[in-house]
């Protein structure tokens, strides 16, 4: 009978150690990994945000806006005349 109580006492002790020591420690390591991943993501997003802020500041410059309007949309300054170069017609194939 004493052996039975000893067996159940040891078993209960092992289960208690698992529940109160090992199980929470596994969660702690998992949370550390998640925290590390979140810090890496934050650093990446902070760097990207700084680059985008510089781009916004650059796009608020009137000379940059005028340059983009001319190069991408074919706009011209007042008093200027815009031209379009059309491709030459290809020679028709003789069949």
ABEGO torsion letter per residue (X at the ends): XAAAAAAAAAAAAAAAAAAAAAAAAAAAAAAAAAAAAAAAAAAAAAAAAAAAAAAAAAAABAAAAAAAAAAAAGBBBBGBBBBBBBBBBBBBBBX
